């Protein structure tokens, strides 16, 4: 019995940083097969194919320049070839492409493969909310976990210390995924509330935008702390409204990410409208209105002053 075969589906900035970790760990651990495949959407860079550059120079010169990738990481432009026989699939493509990628993979993935989504964002579904991991599970029929953290790709690649959280309902699979991902400077916590971790990863993006507005207006740390605290309360309320399983407050104190805030705010607003719950989430709504409806940035302060948490 050889090690588990790993494939990284995606090769942008974040995908390449994750490939650096997964490739290095697979090379030294008997749990995993030495070669790690990375699906790369082929393009030309300086007259050369990007896959050729990655496979000869071991660097993604377009999306993660200046960082050497492990030599056992193989860039493959054919999605089905990259994923053939994979036991573990790490999904790191932009969230708007995941449906199309899964449609291509349908019927070509091992039934007992484990998938892990590192994609931040949420989608609309028939009941309002649809998680990215749910989309992958519905299309491919494989067990899904998620990895979410306040992780910036360049800092992860530079091996600066950061934390991340894996949400995995199967404890044994969670430990295997932790083994694949953890390094001395990329510390992994595993929790079983996968849905909460994924929602948290998306919602923190919106709170981060609100905190950024406070910075832009020149308000101090106390104001930003209020945004973060009230944002946390709204995140917990949102998760309780939409999560199928239990929602434990401690999961929200795990590291579950930021970035991609405005797009997530728009998705959230549509989802909350379907549920007639817009007025219950004033901070999320204020961020949406400032980003998309031309409301003044100073409205974020009005939102804090009138927040229902203070009533």
N, C-alpha and C positions, 0 to 999 in steps of 0.2 A: 504494500500500500504506500504510494508516494504521497507527497505533500499536496495540499489543496491548491488548485490553479486559480490565480487571481487575474481579473481584468478590470481596468479602469475605463469607464465609458465617458470619454470627454478629456480634452487636453488643453483647455484654456489656462488662465492664470492659476486658478484654484485647483483645477485638475492636475496640473503639472506639479504644484507644491505637494499635493497628496500622493502623486506618483513617486515623488522623491522619497517620501516616508515609507510607503508600502513596498516599493522596490527594494530599498535598503533593508527593511525588516525581513522580507521574503528571502533575500540572499543569505541571511545569517541564521534563519530559524527553520528547523526541519518540519514544522507544521505546514509550511507552504512550499509549493514548487518554486524552484529558483527563478525561472523566467516569468516576468509579469508583462502582460500585454496592455497597451494603451491605445484605445481607438482615437485616431486623429483625423479630423475632417481635412482632407488633403488641400493644400494651397501652395502657391509658389512664393518663395521669399528670396529675393536677389537672384532670380533665375534658377533656383534649385527647389526641389520638392522638400516640404517641411519634414516629412517622415524620414527622408534620406539624411537631412541635417541632424535630426534627433538621434538616429541610429548610428551615425558615424562620429558626431561631435558630442553626443550625450548632453545636449542643451536645447531647450525650446527657445530659440533665439527671438521668436516673435512674441510669445506670451509670458515667458519667465526668463528674460535675458540675464546673464551673469550668474546663473546657478547651474551647477553640474548635476545631471540626472544619473542615477546608477546605471552601469553598463548592462545589467540584466533586464532593464526596462526596454521593451521592444515596441516601437511605434508602428501601428498597422492601420492603413487607410480603409480597409474593408471591414465594416462593422461586424458582419457574421464571422469572418475569419478571426477577428480580435477576440470575440466572445465564445468561440467554439470550445466546448468542453470545460468552460469556466465553472468552478465551484463557488466562487465569491465574485460578485459584480458590484463595483462601486460606481454609482451614477453621479456624474459631475458635469452635466450639460446645462446650458441656460434653460430656465423652467419652461419657456414657451416651446422648446423643441422636444421635450420629453415624450409627448404623445407620439410624435412621428418616429422617434428612435425606437420606442417600444413596439410600434406597429411593424417595423422592419425586423425586430428580433423575435416576434411572436412565432412559436413553434421551433425555435432554434436555440433554446436555452434549456439546460438540464432541469428536470422537474424538482430535484432536491437542492438546486442552487440557492445560495443565500444572497439577497440583494441588500445594499445599503445606499440610501439616498443622502447625498451631501448638498442637495439643492434647496435653497431657501425660497420661500414663497408659498402661496396658497392659491387654489383655484376655486371657481364656483362649481357647485354640483346641484343635483336635484333637491337636496336638503339644505342648501345654502353653501356649506363648506365642503371642499374636496381637497384632501391632502395629496401632495405629490407622491408620497409612498403608496397611497391607495390607488392612484392612477397606474403606477408600475405594477402593483400586485394584481389589479383587475386585468391588465393586458397580458401579463406574462405568467400569472399564477404562481409566482414564487414568494417565499416568506421574505418580508421586508423589515429592515431596521433603518434608523436614521442617525446621522452624525451632525450635530449642530454646535457651533461655538462662536465666541466673539473672536474670530480668527481672520486676520488679514493675510492673504496668500504670500505676499512678499516677506512678511515677518515670520511666517511659518517656515518658508524656504530658507530664511537667514538663521533659522534655529533659535530665534528669540523665544523666551519662555511664554507659553500660553496654555490655556485649558480648553478642553472640549468635552462634550457629553454625547454618549451613544445611548439612544433609546432602543431597547431590544426586548421583546416579550419573552424570548427563549434565552434563559440564563447562560447555557453552554455556548450558544452561538455568540452571545454578547462577549463572552470571555475570549473566544477565537478572534472576533473583530477587534477587540482591545489589543490583543497580542500583535495583530497586523498593523495597528495604527500608533501604538504608544511608543514614545521615545523619551529620553531624559528631559527634553524641553517641550514636548507635546504630550501633556498629561491628560489621560482619558478617565472619565467616570462613566460607569454603566448603570443605567436605571431601567426599570421595566415599563415605565409610562411613555412608550414611544410616541403616542399621539400628542401628549402634552409637550414633549421635547420639541416636536416638529412645529407645533403651533407657536410655542415660545420663540423658536428660532425666527419665525416670520414676523411675529408681533413686535419683538424687540427692535426690529428695523424701524418701525413706525415711531416708537418711543425715542429712538436715537435721532430721528429727524426733528422731533419736538425739542430735544435737548440742544440740537444744533441751532435751532431758531433762537433759543435763549442766549447761546454764545454770540450769534450774529447781532442780537439786540444789545449786547454788552451787559446783560444781567449776570449776577455772580453765581457762585457755586450753590448757594442756598436755593435759588430759583430752579437751577438744573436738578438739584436733589428732589425738589417737589415734583418736577416733571417725571423723574424716574420712579418715585414712590407711587404717584397717582397712575402712571403708566402700568406699573406692576399690578396695581389693584384691578385695572381694566383688563390686563392680560389674564389674570386669574378668573375674572368674571366671564370673559370670552371663552376660555377653555371649558369652564363649567357648563356654558350654554351649548357648546358644540362637541365636546369629547364624548366618545362612546363609553370609555372605561372610567376608572376613578381618577380624580384630579387631586394630587397632593401638593400643598403649597411649597414644600421643600424643593420640588422639581424646578420651580421658577427661580430658585437661587443657584441652580447649576448654570454653567456657561453655555448659553444657547444662541449667541450670535447677534449681529447687526448688519448694516448695509442694505441696499435695494429697498429703501423705505418708501419712497413715493409710489412706486408701482404696487407695493403691498397695501398701502393705504387705500388705493383705488379699488383693489380687489375686496378689501375688508368692507369698504363703504357699500359696495354692491351687495355683499353677503348680508350685512346688517340691515339693509333696506328690505331684503326678502323676508327677514325675520321680524321686521318692524321694531328693531332694537337700536336704531341710530342714537336716540336721546340717552340711552344708558351708557354710551361710550363717548363722552364729550371730547376727550383728548384725541382719540383716534379720528373723530369727526373734524376737529379743528385742524389737525395736520392735513387731512384730505382737502378741506376747503381752502387752506392757504396754498397748497400745492396746485390745485386744479380749478378753483373757482375765483381766484383773484382776491381772496380775503386778505386783509393786511396781516403781516407777520405778528403785529402787536396783539392780535386776537388770541394768541397762545396764552398771554397773561390774563386776559378776561376769562379764558377757559379755566385757568388755575384758580382764579378768585371765586368763580361760581361753581366749582366742581362739586357734584353731589356727595362726594366723600366727606365734605366739610359740614353737611347738613345734620 
